Amino acid sequence: MPIKVNNIEITDDDVFREMQYQTDAPNVETVIFNAAQALVVQQLLLQAAKTNSNDSDQEVKINQLLEDNLKVPTADEVACKRYYENNDKKFFDKSTNQQLPFNLVENHIKEYLQNQSTTSGINEYIQMLAANAEIKGFDFKDPSAMNVRIK
């Protein structure tokens, strides 16, 4: 039985083709799970964006979907300073072994915090899409519940 996301089928062959992109997994089982998960997430986003995998501007539609549905706060100077002070060991010049001044690392901290917030927001949005979808043959929390057979 293949994986289905709201009655759209993800075949074992689809998972097999996706496996080549899962290079950071420690074993084959994890590679298969990560590939299946990537395809389930892709299908959730395609369906939410009301597009399909043959649509030439699917990436634009998915990016617009995420932009419309994610409200990611921008890290202000106070948040950046708080992060700097709480993680002071990360901000040392390795050649001089001296603390880097805040003004030198503020933009890097702001970018890091923004990326963390965006990643967190996307994960929450995908969890919400998954909770509202009918997914068969795949469980985000239980790799053993997956219905994929790679030969």
Z-matrix of the N, CA and C atoms (Angstrom, degrees):
N
C 1 1.463
C 2 1.524 1 108.51
N 3 1.307 2 118.45 1 126.03
C 4 1.464 3 121.45 2 -179.29
C 5 1.533 4 111.43 3 -76.41
N 6 1.309 5 114.73 4 174.53
C 7 1.465 6 121.08 5 173.72
C 8 1.526 7 106.96 6 -81.05
N 9 1.327 8 115.56 7 141.92
C 10 1.473 9 119.88 8 176.62
C 11 1.519 10 109.13 9 -132.05
N 12 1.322 11 115.17 10 136.80
C 13 1.456 12 122.81 11 175.29
C 14 1.522 13 106.51 12 -120.61
N 15 1.330 14 116.13 13 107.15
C 16 1.471 15 121.10 14 -175.42
C 17 1.529 16 110.94 15 49.36
N 18 1.330 17 115.48 16 48.02
C 19 1.465 18 124.35 17 178.06
C 20 1.525 19 114.97 18 69.16
N 21 1.321 20 118.99 19 8.45
C 22 1.466 21 121.82 20 171.76
C 23 1.523 22 106.74 21 -95.11
N 24 1.316 23 115.79 22 124.74
C 25 1.456 24 121.65 23 -172.77
C 26 1.526 25 112.71 24 -85.53
N 27 1.322 26 114.68 25 137.35
C 28 1.466 27 123.06 26 169.41
C 29 1.526 28 104.82 27 -114.65
N 30 1.312 29 115.92 28 114.59
C 31 1.461 30 120.15 29 -174.06
C 32 1.524 31 111.73 30 -85.59
N 33 1.330 32 115.28 31 165.45
C 34 1.460 33 120.90 32 174.20
C 35 1.525 34 110.17 33 -58.66
N 36 1.329 35 116.56 34 -37.67
C 37 1.472 36 120.40 35 177.91
C 38 1.528 37 111.66 36 -63.63
N 39 1.335 38 117.30 37 -38.55
C 40 1.470 39 120.70 38 176.19
C 41 1.526 40 110.07 39 -60.01
N 42 1.330 41 115.56 40 -45.45
C 43 1.466 42 120.70 41 179.84
C 44 1.528 43 109.87 42 -63.61
N 45 1.321 44 116.72 43 -43.35
C 46 1.461 45 120.90 44 179.63
C 47 1.533 46 110.79 45 -58.66
N 48 1.341 47 117.37 46 -43.90
C 49 1.468 48 120.80 47 179.19
C 50 1.536 49 111.34 48 -65.10
N 51 1.312 50 117.30 49 -35.27
C 52 1.470 51 121.91 50 -179.01
C 53 1.529 52 112.07 51 -73.54
N 54 1.319 53 117.61 52 -22.41
C 55 1.467 54 121.34 53 -175.52
C 56 1.529 55 112.81 54 -58.38
N 57 1.313 56 117.90 55 -30.04
C 58 1.469 57 120.56 56 -177.60
C 59 1.531 58 112.91 57 -62.45
N 60 1.337 59 117.07 58 -19.72
C 61 1.466 60 121.06 59 -178.20
C 62 1.531 61 112.55 60 -93.05
N 63 1.304 62 117.15 61 -2.99
C 64 1.473 63 121.64 62 -176.81
C 65 1.526 64 109.05 63 -102.24
N 66 1.296 65 116.06 64 73.19
C 67 1.462 66 121.31 65 -171.22
C 68 1.528 67 114.90 66 -89.50
N 69 1.323 68 117.44 67 -9.76
C 70 1.467 69 118.32 68 -174.86
C 71 1.527 70 113.83 69 -104.33
N 72 1.318 71 117.11 70 19.00
C 73 1.463 72 121.02 71 -179.20
C 74 1.527 73 110.27 72 -91.18
N 75 1.339 74 116.76 73 145.33
C 76 1.470 75 120.33 74 -176.29
C 77 1.531 76 114.99 75 -78.02
N 78 1.349 77 117.11 76 -18.46
C 79 1.466 78 118.89 77 -178.76
C 80 1.522 79 109.87 78 -153.47
N 81 1.324 80 115.86 79 170.22
C 82 1.469 81 121.54 80 -175.35
C 83 1.521 82 111.92 81 -62.92
N 84 1.325 83 116.99 82 -39.11
C 85 1.465 84 119.82 83 -179.89
C 86 1.530 85 111.01 84 -60.16
N 87 1.323 86 116.15 85 -40.71
C 88 1.464 87 120.39 86 179.22
C 89 1.522 88 110.77 87 -70.04
N 90 1.320 89 117.12 88 -37.00
C 91 1.469 90 120.88 89 176.37
C 92 1.528 91 109.62 90 -59.66
N 93 1.314 92 116.60 91 -46.33
C 94 1.469 93 121.14 92 -179.76
C 95 1.528 94 110.05 93 -63.26
N 96 1.339 95 116.77 94 -46.50
C 97 1.466 96 120.23 95 179.56
C 98 1.522 97 111.02 96 -60.68
N 99 1.335 98 117.71 97 -46.69
C 100 1.463 99 121.02 98 -178.89
C 101 1.526 100 111.64 99 -63.04
N 102 1.329 101 116.84 100 -38.91
C 103 1.464 102 120.63 101 178.25
C 104 1.530 103 110.46 102 -64.98
N 105 1.322 104 116.38 103 -45.92
C 106 1.470 105 120.31 104 178.66
C 107 1.524 106 110.43 105 -63.04
N 108 1.315 107 116.71 106 -42.73
C 109 1.467 108 120.72 107 179.14
C 110 1.527 109 111.00 108 -61.24
N 111 1.319 110 117.29 109 -43.45
C 112 1.468 111 120.95 110 178.92
C 113 1.522 112 110.58 111 -59.76
N 114 1.325 113 116.82 112 -41.29
C 115 1.470 114 120.38 113 -179.85
C 116 1.528 115 112.14 114 -70.72
N 117 1.323 116 117.55 115 -36.51
C 118 1.471 117 120.66 116 176.53
C 119 1.529 118 109.63 117 -64.61
N 120 1.322 119 116.90 118 -46.03
C 121 1.469 120 120.72 119 178.76
C 122 1.521 121 110.08 120 -61.90
N 123 1.323 122 116.70 121 -44.49
C 124 1.466 123 120.14 122 178.00
C 125 1.526 124 110.71 123 -57.64
N 126 1.330 125 116.23 124 -44.33
C 127 1.466 126 119.72 125 -179.16
C 128 1.529 127 111.44 126 -65.67
N 129 1.321 128 117.26 127 -39.91
C 130 1.465 129 120.68 128 176.76
C 131 1.529 130 110.53 129 -59.71
N 132 1.330 131 116.11 130 -44.81
C 133 1.470 132 119.94 131 -179.84
C 134 1.520 133 112.10 132 -68.71
N 135 1.323 134 117.01 133 -41.09
C 136 1.471 135 120.11 134 177.44
C 137 1.524 136 111.12 135 -60.00
N 138 1.328 137 115.75 136 -44.17
C 139 1.464 138 119.43 137 -179.75
C 140 1.517 139 111.44 138 -67.00
N 141 1.311 140 117.64 139 -40.87
C 142 1.466 141 120.57 140 179.43
C 143 1.526 142 111.21 141 -66.42
N 144 1.341 143 115.79 142 -34.15
C 145 1.465 144 120.22 143 179.15
C 146 1.527 145 111.46 144 -83.03
N 147 1.333 146 115.94 145 -2.23
C 148 1.463 147 122.27 146 -179.05
C 149 1.533 148 111.47 147 54.83
N 150 1.324 149 113.14 148 50.63
C 151 1.454 150 121.29 149 177.90
C 152 1.521 151 107.99 150 -137.20
N 153 1.312 152 117.62 151 -179.40
C 154 1.465 153 119.99 152 177.80
C 155 1.522 154 109.85 153 -139.06
N 156 1.316 155 116.01 154 173.35
C 157 1.464 156 120.40 155 -174.26
C 158 1.524 157 113.14 156 -69.06
N 159 1.331 158 118.32 157 -12.31
C 160 1.469 159 121.25 158 178.07
C 161 1.521 160 112.43 159 -92.36
N 162 1.311 161 117.04 160 -8.79
C 163 1.463 162 122.43 161 -177.32
C 164 1.528 163 109.60 162 -71.38
N 165 1.329 164 117.00 163 125.66
C 166 1.466 165 120.48 164 -176.04
C 167 1.525 166 112.98 165 -67.70
N 168 1.327 167 117.97 166 -26.10
C 169 1.464 168 118.89 167 179.40
C 170 1.534 169 111.88 168 -111.78
N 171 1.336 170 115.92 169 35.47
C 172 1.464 171 120.24 170 178.73
C 173 1.520 172 111.34 171 -61.76
N 174 1.329 173 118.11 172 -37.62
C 175 1.463 174 120.72 173 -179.70
C 176 1.527 175 110.63 174 -63.01
N 177 1.322 176 116.38 175 -41.20
C 178 1.469 177 121.05 176 178.04
C 179 1.525 178 109.90 177 -62.57
N 180 1.326 179 116.50 178 -43.17
C 181 1.467 180 120.98 179 -179.12
C 182 1.525 181 111.33 180 -66.46
N 183 1.317 182 117.04 181 -40.35
C 184 1.468 183 119.79 182 178.95
C 185 1.520 184 110.42 183 -68.31
N 186 1.326 185 117.23 184 -42.42
C 187 1.470 186 119.61 185 176.72
C 188 1.522 187 111.50 186 -60.40
N 189 1.337 188 117.01 187 -39.72
C 190 1.464 189 120.76 188 177.66
C 191 1.529 190 110.67 189 -66.42
N 192 1.314 191 116.38 190 -40.34
C 193 1.464 192 121.35 191 176.71
C 194 1.530 193 110.33 192 -57.78
N 195 1.320 194 116.26 193 -48.75
C 196 1.460 195 120.43 194 -179.77
C 197 1.523 196 111.07 195 -64.65
N 198 1.313 197 116.81 196 -41.90
C 199 1.473 198 120.17 197 178.78
C 200 1.527 199 111.13 198 -62.10
N 201 1.320 200 116.41 199 -39.05
C 202 1.465 201 120.85 200 -179.66
C 203 1.521 202 112.76 201 -71.63
N 204 1.326 203 117.04 202 -28.03
C 205 1.456 204 120.29 203 -172.17
C 206 1.522 205 115.63 204 -107.82
N 207 1.317 206 117.50 205 -9.96
C 208 1.459 207 120.38 206 179.60
C 209 1.520 208 109.89 207 -104.85
N 210 1.288 209 115.37 208 129.50
C 211 1.458 210 121.40 209 174.34
C 212 1.519 211 106.37 210 -115.22
N 213 1.317 212 115.83 211 95.09
C 214 1.457 213 121.72 212 -175.57
C 215 1.524 214 108.85 213 -103.07
N 216 1.334 215 116.65 214 120.53
C 217 1.468 216 118.78 215 179.28
C 218 1.526 217 110.77 216 -69.03
N 219 1.306 218 115.25 217 147.18
C 220 1.461 219 121.24 218 176.32
C 221 1.524 220 108.67 219 -88.91
N 222 1.294 221 116.42 220 135.85
C 223 1.466 222 120.86 221 179.80
C 224 1.525 223 108.90 222 -72.27
N 225 1.322 224 115.69 223 123.11
C 226 1.461 225 119.89 224 177.67
C 227 1.525 226 109.73 225 -92.38
N 228 1.319 227 116.60 226 179.21
C 229 1.461 228 120.95 227 -177.32
C 230 1.528 229 111.89 228 -61.11
N 231 1.331 230 117.17 229 -37.55
C 232 1.470 231 121.04 230 -179.94
C 233 1.535 232 110.13 231 -62.16
N 234 1.318 233 116.42 232 -46.10
C 235 1.471 234 120.11 233 179.46
C 236 1.526 235 110.76 234 -64.36
N 237 1.325 236 116.49 235 -40.40
C 238 1.465 237 120.16 236 179.11
C 239 1.530 238 110.91 237 -64.50
N 240 1.321 239 116.83 238 -42.75
C 241 1.477 240 119.95 239 179.05
C 242 1.527 241 110.77 240 -64.29
N 243 1.325 242 116.26 241 -41.03
C 244 1.464 243 120.25 242 179.28
C 245 1.533 244 109.76 243 -60.96
N 246 1.325 245 116.91 244 -43.71
C 247 1.462 246 120.72 245 178.38
C 248 1.529 247 109.94 246 -63.52
N 249 1.324 248 116.84 247 -43.98
C 250 1.467 249 122.29 248 178.82
C 251 1.526 250 110.83 249 -58.02
N 252 1.312 251 116.40 250 -46.48
C 253 1.468 252 120.56 251 -177.81
C 254 1.526 253 112.08 252 -69.85
N 255 1.321 254 117.15 253 -35.62
C 256 1.466 255 121.05 254 -179.28
C 257 1.532 256 113.09 255 -79.45
N 258 1.324 257 116.68 256 -12.92
C 259 1.467 258 121.07 257 -177.13
C 260 1.526 259 110.56 258 -130.50
N 261 1.316 260 116.29 259 37.44
C 262 1.462 261 121.07 260 -173.11
C 263 1.531 262 113.46 261 -58.08
N 264 1.315 263 117.85 262 -26.42
C 265 1.470 264 120.90 263 -179.94
C 266 1.539 265 112.20 264 -67.54
N 267 1.312 266 117.30 265 -21.02
C 268 1.469 267 121.24 266 -179.90
C 269 1.532 268 112.41 267 -77.95
N 270 1.315 269 117.15 268 -15.68
C 271 1.459 270 120.21 269 -170.11
C 272 1.527 271 112.30 270 -113.14
N 273 1.336 272 114.20 271 57.88
C 274 1.455 273 120.59 272 177.04
C 275 1.518 274 109.27 273 -115.30
N 276 1.308 275 115.12 274 141.96
C 277 1.455 276 121.30 275 172.93
C 278 1.526 277 106.25 276 -77.93
N 279 1.313 278 116.89 277 118.50
C 280 1.469 279 120.64 278 -175.04
C 281 1.523 280 112.73 279 -66.84
N 282 1.324 281 116.35 280 -28.61
C 283 1.471 282 118.32 281 -178.04
C 284 1.536 283 112.00 282 -78.14
N 285 1.338 284 117.33 283 -33.89
C 286 1.471 285 120.23 284 -178.62
C 287 1.523 286 112.85 285 -106.46
N 288 1.312 287 115.77 286 -10.19
C 289 1.475 288 121.85 287 -177.41
C 290 1.535 289 112.27 288 57.10
N 291 1.329 290 115.17 289 35.42
C 292 1.463 291 120.52 290 178.37
C 293 1.524 292 109.93 291 -117.60
N 294 1.321 293 114.55 292 150.85
C 295 1.469 294 121.57 293 178.84
C 296 1.527 295 109.53 294 -63.58
N 297 1.331 296 115.61 295 132.67
C 298 1.459 297 120.15 296 175.23
C 299 1.522 298 108.85 297 -77.58
N 300 1.317 299 117.64 298 139.80
C 301 1.469 300 119.42 299 179.18
C 302 1.533 301 111.23 300 -68.84
N 303 1.328 302 115.35 301 149.00
C 304 1.468 303 121.74 302 -177.62
C 305 1.522 304 111.93 303 -54.03
N 306 1.324 305 117.91 304 -44.52
C 307 1.470 306 120.27 305 -175.89
C 308 1.528 307 112.21 306 -62.13
N 309 1.334 308 117.77 307 -23.00
C 310 1.462 309 121.00 308 178.05
C 311 1.527 310 112.33 309 -78.83
N 312 1.317 311 117.62 310 -27.08
C 313 1.472 312 121.19 311 -175.29
C 314 1.529 313 113.64 312 -111.93
N 315 1.314 314 117.90 313 -3.39
C 316 1.466 315 120.94 314 -175.17
C 317 1.528 316 112.53 315 -55.91
N 318 1.333 317 118.13 316 -46.31
C 319 1.472 318 119.85 317 -178.91
C 320 1.526 319 111.89 318 -64.37
N 321 1.318 320 116.94 319 -36.49
C 322 1.474 321 120.25 320 177.44
C 323 1.530 322 110.55 321 -66.33
N 324 1.324 323 115.72 322 -41.27
C 325 1.467 324 119.90 323 178.44
C 326 1.522 325 110.07 324 -64.40
N 327 1.326 326 116.94 325 -44.30
C 328 1.470 327 121.21 326 179.93
C 329 1.531 328 110.51 327 -59.68
N 330 1.322 329 116.30 328 -44.66
C 331 1.463 330 120.86 329 179.00
C 332 1.532 331 110.76 330 -64.04
N 333 1.319 332 116.99 331 -43.51
C 334 1.460 333 121.43 332 178.55
C 335 1.528 334 111.40 333 -60.67
N 336 1.327 335 116.55 334 -48.70
C 337 1.463 336 120.55 335 -179.78
C 338 1.532 337 111.13 336 -63.38
N 339 1.324 338 116.77 337 -38.20
C 340 1.463 339 121.01 338 178.31
C 341 1.534 340 109.99 339 -63.89
N 342 1.325 341 116.37 340 -44.29
C 343 1.467 342 120.26 341 178.65
C 344 1.528 343 111.46 342 -63.39
N 345 1.329 344 117.18 343 -40.61
C 346 1.459 345 121.20 344 177.47
C 347 1.525 346 111.13 345 -61.97
N 348 1.331 347 116.44 346 -44.44
C 349 1.467 348 121.16 347 179.42
C 350 1.524 349 111.18 348 -64.38
N 351 1.326 350 116.34 349 -41.66
C 352 1.468 351 120.34 350 179.83
C 353 1.523 352 110.55 351 -64.85
N 354 1.326 353 116.88 352 -45.59
C 355 1.462 354 120.96 353 178.74
C 356 1.527 355 111.04 354 -60.69
N 357 1.307 356 116.37 355 -44.40
C 358 1.462 357 120.90 356 178.37
C 359 1.529 358 110.96 357 -62.11
N 360 1.322 359 116.57 358 -43.05
C 361 1.463 360 120.99 359 179.28
C 362 1.521 361 112.16 360 -63.67
N 363 1.315 362 117.13 361 -42.56
C 364 1.468 363 121.24 362 178.65
C 365 1.528 364 109.84 363 -63.99
N 366 1.336 365 116.99 364 -43.80
C 367 1.472 366 120.11 365 178.81
C 368 1.525 367 111.47 366 -60.16
N 369 1.320 368 116.86 367 -44.24
C 370 1.472 369 120.67 368 178.53
C 371 1.531 370 110.85 369 -63.54
N 372 1.325 371 116.88 370 -41.11
C 373 1.468 372 120.46 371 179.90
C 374 1.534 373 110.64 372 -64.57
N 375 1.320 374 117.19 373 -42.01
C 376 1.463 375 120.92 374 178.55
C 377 1.531 376 110.17 375 -64.99
N 378 1.333 377 117.39 376 -40.25
C 379 1.465 378 120.43 377 176.50
C 380 1.525 379 110.70 378 -60.88
N 381 1.323 380 116.88 379 -39.56
C 382 1.465 381 120.41 380 178.43
C 383 1.533 382 110.33 381 -66.15
N 384 1.337 383 117.01 382 -43.51
C 385 1.469 384 119.98 383 177.64
C 386 1.525 385 110.39 384 -60.93
N 387 1.333 386 116.66 385 -43.16
C 388 1.470 387 120.70 386 -179.34
C 389 1.519 388 111.16 387 -64.86
N 390 1.332 389 116.69 388 -38.76
C 391 1.469 390 120.31 389 -179.72
C 392 1.528 391 111.27 390 -65.64
N 393 1.319 392 116.85 391 -28.83
C 394 1.463 393 121.19 392 -178.87
C 395 1.524 394 113.26 393 -95.99
N 396 1.320 395 116.62 394 3.99
C 397 1.461 396 120.76 395 -178.73
C 398 1.525 397 110.16 396 -107.92
N 399 1.306 398 114.91 397 160.81
C 400 1.462 399 120.70 398 172.83
C 401 1.534 400 106.85 399 -100.13
N 402 1.312 401 115.41 400 105.57
C 403 1.464 402 121.14 401 -178.35
C 404 1.524 403 108.19 402 -112.71
N 405 1.324 404 115.52 403 124.64
C 406 1.466 405 121.20 404 178.81
C 407 1.520 406 109.19 405 -119.25
N 408 1.317 407 115.79 406 140.33
C 409 1.453 408 120.75 407 175.99
C 410 1.516 409 114.24 408 82.61
N 411 1.334 410 117.55 409 10.24
C 412 1.462 411 121.04 410 178.97
C 413 1.516 412 108.98 411 -154.57
N 414 1.339 413 115.18 412 139.00
C 415 1.456 414 121.65 413 176.32
C 416 1.525 415 107.50 414 -134.11
N 417 1.326 416 116.81 415 123.18
C 418 1.465 417 121.02 416 -178.49
C 419 1.526 418 112.32 417 -58.67
N 420 1.313 419 117.67 418 -28.85
C 421 1.467 420 121.07 419 -174.86
C 422 1.523 421 113.86 420 -99.27
N 423 1.319 422 117.65 421 -11.79
C 424 1.461 423 119.79 422 -174.46
C 425 1.532 424 111.08 423 -133.42
N 426 1.324 425 117.74 424 92.26
C 427 1.465 426 120.47 425 -179.80
C 428 1.525 427 113.92 426 -57.42
N 429 1.320 428 117.88 427 -27.53
C 430 1.466 429 119.47 428 -178.76
C 431 1.526 430 112.70 429 -71.88
N 432 1.344 431 117.46 430 -14.59
C 433 1.465 432 120.93 431 -179.77
C 434 1.528 433 112.82 432 -85.73
N 435 1.321 434 116.76 433 4.68
C 436 1.454 435 121.57 434 -174.41
C 437 1.534 436 111.51 435 -79.66
N 438 1.314 437 116.13 436 137.42
C 439 1.464 438 121.84 437 178.44
C 440 1.523 439 110.18 438 -100.59
N 441 1.307 440 116.78 439 65.55
C 442 1.456 441 121.49 440 177.46
C 443 1.519 442 107.45 441 -126.87
N 444 1.305 443 115.07 442 132.03
C 445 1.465 444 120.46 443 178.75
C 446 1.518 445 107.74 444 -125.28
N 447 1.311 446 116.22 445 104.73
C 448 1.460 447 121.49 446 177.76
C 449 1.521 448 107.66 447 -97.65
N 450 1.310 449 114.81 448 125.37
C 451 1.484 450 119.68 449 -177.46
C 452 1.504 451 110.41 450 -95.13
